[in-house]
Amino acid sequence: MHRLLFIFGLTIFAGNLYALETVRFKTKDGAEKECVGRVVLMGPQGEFLLQGRDGQLFEVQVDSVLLHESDNTPFIPLTPRELEEQLLDEFGPGFRVHATGHYLIVFNTSERYAKWIGESFDRFYKTCHSTWTRFGLELQEPSFPLVAVLFSDKRQFDQHARQEVEGALPLENMSAYYHKWTNRIVLCDLSGIEKQLEEMANAERRGVRVNNSTILNRPGTGHNLSAMFHEAAHQIGCNTGMFPRLAPIPLWLLEGVAMLHEIPDVNKPRRVESGVPGINKVRLAQLRTFFGKNPREPVRTMLQTDDALRLPQTAQDYYGLSWGFTYFLYKQKPKEFATYLREMAAKTAADADSPTLRLMDFEDHFGKNRDKLQRDFIRYSQTLR
């Protein structure tokens, strides 16, 4: 969604011994912003990357700085209560915050719906975390509370997204996204779950017994929940050490892992918490359509660059390929895939990135015979139903 900055000549700081910086600067749109946090990257011309105590990241150019003060106070993330107060001030009247075990849900919907979202995210977090720790990864607890912003309608969601991502996302059918720089999930309801919850509450008040599974029968609910869990998987990965936020992680891997956690059959969603990797029927259909086009060396193309996943004319094909290849490695090459994921988790923003290096990283774990690996992958994908 955003480019990686400071590709050459950067300095990266590590550990908890950061000085606490107070920086007031002008943003790209000319507004003034003040942030109290720590400098995590320095660029060759004095530009730097600032991380606030809420976990947000800001790119600060030298000529945009209005005030920069530093002291010896250690950097400590905001507590959930402190962050809740900051979020209420940021979003203003009409918004409230619902706290769960790992999340702060900022919402202007009904409280019942916000709680339902929070419970769903908490269950998903436990399932996702358990899946990858059992797979052999050492995940850490998030340093910052996980924030999800829940808008009551698509118009507000679109308006917020346009301001935040500068028109970089196709918004027509989008209901959720994760923003690496703010470290937040932003979402809205396109399938009427909130309305269903209110109808159920009214029925309960009349003494009518209701079944929560009726929520899943609403048209579009499966797609809505699948998108929600996809973005939640990105946020969890970036906050538990699985995929460090600024490290040069290949996009096929980031998206492939997130797609593992989508609802396998969006037309028959059975468990709201989902999270357990299964055969994704939507992505499998995309994969088979792609293979029907007889692409040349598709895996090599995907391994080396992110271009095919970012271009609108090829994105759908390569999302299907990313899911299928990631699922293949997860199921058929678990030991190699686990060690590859551990190598990705050890990367930092200071690491170099190039098509050649990406290919070398992959071949270190899966071997140099990509033709055989691709044939095995294609044969395996043909057995999936």
Order of alpha helices (4+ residues) and beta strands (2+ residues): beta-beta-beta-beta-beta-beta-alpha-beta-beta-alpha-beta-alpha-beta-beta-alpha-alpha-alpha-alpha-alpha-alpha-alpha-alpha-alpha-alpha
